[in-house]
Amino acid sequence: MQCHIQTCLIQEVKCWFLFRIQITAGKMSLDSFRAEGECFCIGKKFLRQQHRMVGQPPESQKPTVKALLIVAYSVIIVMSLFGNMLVCHVVLKNKRMHSATSLFIVNLAVSDIMITLLNTPFTLVRFVNSTWIFGKAMCHISRFVQYCSLHVSTLTLTAIALDRHQVILNPLKQRMSLTKGALSISVIWLMATCFSLPHAVYQKLFQYNYREATVRSLCLPDFPEPAELVWKYLDLSTFLLLYLLPLLIITVTYMRLAKKLWLRNAIGDVTTQQYVTHHRNKKKSIKMLMLVVVVFAVCWFPLNCYVVLISSLGIRTKNSLYFALHWFAMSSTCYNPFIYCWLNESFRTGLRSLLCICHRVPQPREQALPPRAMSCREAWLEQARCRKGPSSQASCSTRNLPMASTDL
């Protein structure tokens, strides 16, 4: 039945009311609107708008698109699991790396593993099949995991930045203990859970007759009235409090650290070789710190803006755009392990051991872990002791004193 546009507009209010009744009942059927004549086109239009909002196509994906999605998301899943499990393996195995900062890194890896296992595969299947096949429980769980993992990651990145700020700008103060680190992680998970519960609770599994003998399911937000305003302000507050604010804190913190590292001189007398090494370490630290900010901002900014625009303005979009933005955001779970792990010598050693790159049997001397670098406080005390007597300076080698670098 063809619907005239003008007639559909006249009947829009009536059809909207009837369609909301169908949604509240939990089962939607486009065929139920045929009896209302003009209401059918309004109901179908509304349903397609719901498809666009959640990134689910009204038609089945083409074989080429399916293959592309499967390959793209499979790469994310494999790389994320490998990289983040490597983080946990190296940190837990190396007792010398048991610190508050290492706890934050493990927590970041755990949150990435959680979203990789409990959200990304389900999202992939939903994209490919254009329907939700995992039931009502997973509808809530998957949504909760997506938001909770995102919030844990952003809050953990902020905690790492603040911890680096404390260690580098105040080297004589006591570093965060393991107990305080564990307490901070508990607070992070509690905050992430509180911010994620509204998204998980107000999820509902809808069913509708897409075609004859074809029933599809959608896992959609179902906020209380006024639903549009609740959805709008919830997404907006999430964007401001859990993306822009952490990004601002991280940016300011790392800019201060970069400035401090660049201007601060190394402890003790500096030779030409030591200056070159010190300068290289400072540049490496600055690159690492700025890379954290860039990756965090670039990966999540497009998808966050997309969600805010969809919920606030109801703009029309394409499924391919949503797929690209979602994949790009999820790929951040692959980058973080390399940023925080591969730029550290201990993690590189663990990676080589795990991949069995060195086929020869290492000698006992090579198996030993690199010596622990003294903290800035210990180094300053050692330097003061060396300056007390000229006779003792010969035994005080400046090579044992740490250079300006961030230890993760």
N, C-alpha and C positions, 0 to 999 in steps of 0.2 A: 504494500500500500504506500503510495507516494503522498507525502505531506507537503502542503503548501507552506512556504516560509511565513507568510503573514498570519495564517491560521495557527501555526505553531506558536508564534509570539503571543497571540491572544490567549491561547490555552496554557501558556507557560506556568502561570501561578498554580492552576489546577493540577497540571501534570507533576509539578515539583512536589506538591503535597502528597499526591498518590505515590510518587516514587519514594519519598521519604518513609511512607508507611511500609512499603515493600522492604526497604533497607532495615528498618527497625525490626521487622519480623525475621530478619536474618536470611531470607531467601529472595533473590531477585529473579524476575522472569520478564524478558522483553515481550514475550507473547501476551502477557497479561495486559499490556497497554494497547493491543490491537483493538480491543472492544471500545476503547475511548477514541479511536480514530486518530485525531491529531496528536494525542498524547504519546503515541509510539515514537515519533521522531524526537520528542523532548527527552523521553526516557533513554533512548539510545544515545543521544547526544551527551546526556549527563554521565552515562556509564563510560563512554569513551573519554570524557574528561577525567573520570576517576582512574582510568587506565593511564592517562598521561601523567597524572600526579604521582603515581607510584612507579612510573617507568615500565609499565607492563603493556606490551603491544596488544591491540585488539585482534590481530591476525597472527598465525603461527609464523615463527621465524623461518626464513629461507635456509636451505641446507648450508650455503656458504656462510651466512651470518651465524648459524649455530656452531659451525666448525671454528669460526673465528673467536666466538665467545668462549668456547670450551678450551681452546689453546691459550687464550689470553689469561683467563682466570686460573687455569692449571699452572701456568708459569708462576703466578702470584702465590698460589698455595704451596707449591714445592719450594720456592725460594724462601718464603716466609717461614715455613716450618723448619727448613734446614738452618737458616741464619739464626733464628731465635732459639732453637734447641742447642745450637752451637754456643750461644751466649751462656745459657744455663749450664751447659756441660763444662765450659772452661772456668767459669766463676766458681762453681761448686767444687771442682776438682782442685783448683789452686787455692790453698788456704791463705796464701799471702795476699790474695785479692779480696778477702772477706772484710769489707768495709761498708759504711753507709751508702757511699756512692755506688758500689757494686750491687747493693740491695735494690737501689733505684733502677739500675740497668736490668737486673733480673725481673723486676716488676714490670718494666716496659716490655720485656720479651714475653712475659706471661700474658699480658693483655693482648699482644699481637697474636700469640698462639691461640688465644681464646676466640678472637674474632675470625681467625683463619679456619678454625675447626667448626665453630658453631654458627657462623653467619655466611661467610663467603661461598661455601658449597651450596647452601640452600638458596642463596640469591642467584647463583648460576643456574640451578635447575629451574627456578621460577622464571628467569629470563628466557631460557630455551623453550620451556613447555607452555609459557604464557598462562600458567595456573599454579596455584599453591597445592601441593600434594602431601604435605607433612603434618596435617592435622592442626587442631586448635591450640594445643599446648606449645608446639614449636613455633606457632605464629607469634605468641607472646615472648617465648624465650629468645628467638632469633632477633626480634626487635630490641629486646633488652640488652642482649650481648653487643649488638652493633653500637648502641649509644653508650653503654657502660665502658666498653673497651676504648672507644674514642675519648671519653672523658678521663679515663685512667691514664691514657697515653699523654694527653695534653697536660694534665696535672703533674704527672711524673716528669715530663720534660721541664716544667716550671720548677719543680723541686730540685732537679739536677742543676739547673741554672743558678738557683739560689745557693745551693751547696757549693758550687764552684766559686761563686761570689764570696762566700764566707772563707773558703780555703785560701784563695789567691790574694784577696784584698786584706785579710786579717790572718796572716800566717802564724802569728804567735798565739792566737786563741786556740782553744781545744777544739779538735774536729768532732763532728757529729758521731756519736757512738752507735753501735749496732742496735742497741735498745731504742734510741731515739729514731733511728732510721726505720725500724720495724713499726714504731708508733706512727710515724709520718705516713708510711704506706697504708696502715689501717685507716687513717683519716682520709687518705686519698680514695680508697675503695668505698668508704662510707659516703663521701660526697658524691662520687660517681654514681653510686646506687640511688641516692636520693634524686639526683637530676634525671636518671634514666627511668625511674618507675612510672612517671606519667606517660611516657611513650609506650611502655610495655603494657600497662594496665588498660589504656584506652586503645587497644587493638582488637579487631573483631574479624572473624572468618566469615565472609559472605559467599553465597553460592548463587549462580544465575544460569539460566538456559541460554547459552550463546547461540547455538543452532539446534536443529532437531537432533535429539539423542546425544547432545553434547552439553555437559554440565561442567562449568568451570568454577574455580574457587579463587577468591581474592583475599589477601591479608591486608586490610586497610585500617587506617586510623578511624576511630569512632568516638570523637570527643563529645562531651556534653554540650548542650545548647548554651550559648550560641557557638556552634562547632567551628564556624569559620574564624571567629575572633580568637577562640581558645587555641586553635591550631596556629594561627598567625603569630600571636604573642608568645606562645611556647617556643616556636622555632626562632623567633627574633631574640628572645632572651637567651636561648641556648647559644646562638651565634655570637652575641655580645659577651656573655659571661664566660663561655667555655671555648671561645676561639680568639676573638679580638683582644680580650683582656689578658689571657695567658701569652698571646703573641707579643703584646706590648711589653709585658714584664720580661719576657725572654730577650726581646730585642734590646731594651735598655740595659739589662744585666750584662749581656754579652758585649755590648758596646763599651761599657765601663771596663770589663775584663780585658778586652782587646787593647784599649788605651793604656791600661795599667801594665799589661805584659810588654807592650812595645816600648814604654818609657823606663821600665824598671831595669836596673843593671843587675848583672849576675853577682852572686856573693863571692867576695875574695878578689884576688888579683886576676886580671883578664889578659891572657895572651892572645896573639893573633888567631891561633887555631881555636881557642876557646870562644873568641868573639864570633867567629864564623859559625861554630856549632850553636852558640847561644842565639844568634840572629836567625838561624834556620829553624830552631825549635820554637821561637816566638812566632814566626810566620806560619809554621805548621799548626800551632795552637789557635791562632786567629782564624785560619782557614777552616779548621774543624768547628770552631764555635759559630762562625757565620754560616757554615754549611747546615748546621742544625736548624738555624732560624729559617734559612731559605727553603729547605726541604719541607719543614713543617708548614710554612705559609703557602708554598706553591701547590703542594699536594691537596690540601683541604680547602683552599680559598674558592676554587671554581664550584665544587659541590655544595659548599655552604651557601654561597650566593645563589645558586640554583634553587636550593630548598627554600630559602627566604623569599625569593621572587615568586615561586610557585604558590606558597602558602599565603603570601601577602597580596599579590596582584592577580593570581590565577592566570598567568600568561600561558599561551599555547606553546608547546615544545614538541620535539621529536624524540622518539625512543633511542635513536642512535646517539643523540647528545647525552641522554641520561646514562647510557651504557658507558660511554667514554669517560664521563666525569666520575662515575662510581668506580670504574676500574682504576682510574688515576688516583683517586683517594685511597682505595684499598692497597695500592702498590706501595704506600708509605710503610706498610708492615715489612717490606723487603729492604728498604733503604736504611732504616734505623739501626739494625744490627751491624751493617757494614760501617756506618758512620762511627758508632760507639765502640766497635770491636776491632775492626781491621786497622784502625789508626793507632792501636795500642800494641806494643811489642808482645806482651803476654798473650793477648788474644791471637795474634798472628802465629805465635809458637803453638798454641793449642790447635789452631786450624791446620797447620802443617802436620801435626801429629795425628789429627783426626782423619785427614785425607791420605795419610801415608805417602806424602810426597817424597820424603827421604827414605829410600829403599834400603840403604845400608844401615847396619846396626849402629846406633850412636854410641860413642864412648861415654864412660861414666861422667867425664867432665862436661860433655855436651848435654847430658841428660839433666844436669843441675839447672835449677831455675836461675834466672839472672838475679844478681844481688839486689836487695831491697834498697831503693833510693831513700835517703834520709829526708825527713820533712824539713821545711824551712826553719822551724824552731830548733831542731837538732843541729842543722847546718850552721846556724848563727852561733849557737853555743860552742860548736867545734871550732869555728873560726875565731871566736874570742879566746879560746884556750890556746890556739896556735899563736896568737899575737902576744901572749904573755911573755914567752921566752923565745929569743932568736934561735936557740939551740934546738927547739922542738919544731921549728917551722919546716925543717927538712923532712920530717916524718908526716907532716900534714899536707897531703897531696890535694891540690885543688880539683883533681879529677873526681874525687869522691863527693864533692859538693854538688848539689843538684842545680840544674839550670832551670830557667823560668819556663815551665811547661805545666800543662794540666794533666794530672794523673787520673785516669778513669779506671 
